[in-house]
Amino acid sequence: MARPRDASAGFSELLTQARITNRLLAAQLRETMSQQDLVRLLMGTGASNQDIADVLNTTPATVATTVQRLRRKAEGKGHDVAPPPGDGAQE
């Protein structure tokens, strides 16, 4: 009879699989999208700057700078669709 699996181990495996999948998808999108577009896309998921940095293999500070530039660009053009407020960081 098989032993029951530890639930925390199952969650850890799912988290690892999700991270791998995210990195693979980001790698595919890098060929057709700029980093700024990828940050804009990932911001829409509610991901933190750290999460986005992990997926894009960059630093949270780089993501924060990109978010600021996207906001300024959106404000300058007067678009109704701007990146969500906040810096994406989760404290």
N, C-alpha and C positions, 0 to 999 in steps of 0.2 A: 504494500500500500504506500502511495506517495505521501511524503510529508507535506503539510500545508506550508505554503510560501509566506514569508514575512511580508506584510502589506507595505512596509516602508521600502523594502528592496524593490518591490514592483513599481512604486512611485518613482524611485531613483532611476530605474531602467527606462521608464516612460519619459522622464525629464531628459535623460541622455539622448534618447531617440529623437525627441522634439528638437533639441539643440543641433543635432547632426542634420536633421531635415531642414531646419532653418538656414544653416550654413550652406547646405547644398543648393537650396533655392536662391539664396543671396548670390552665390557664386554664378549661377546661371543668369540671374538678372543683371549682374555687373557688366556683362558683355553688351547689354542693350540699354542700360539705364545708368545715369550718373549717380554718384554717392548722394548728392543732394536729393535726387528723386527717390532713392531708396530710403533715405531718412524720412522724407515726407510720407512715403507709403507705410513705413513701420510706425510712425507717430500715430497714424490712424488706428492702430491696434491697441493703443494705450500703453505700449511698452515704455519702460523707463529708459533714460539715456544709457544706463549701464547695459540693459538688455539689448538695445539697438547696437551699442558698441561691440558687444560680444558677437552678435550675428554678423556684423560687417567687418570684424577683426580690426577695430580701431579703438580709440580712447573715448570715454564719456565726455571729456572736454571738447574733442573734435565734434562730437554729436551736438553738444550744447551750442557750439559756435554755428554749426549748420542750421540748427533750429532758429537761432537769432537772425541769421541771414534770411531764412525763409519768411519769418515774420515781417522783417523790414521790407522785403520784396513784395509781400502780400499787401502791406499797408500802403506802400508807394503806388501800387497799381489800383488800390481801392477795391480789391476783390472782396466779395462777401464770404468766399471760402478761404479762410486763413487757417493755419495750423492751430490746434487747440491751445488755450491758455495754459500757462505753467511751463516749467522747464523739462517736464518728463521724468524728473528725478523722483524716486520714491524714498522717503526718509523713514 
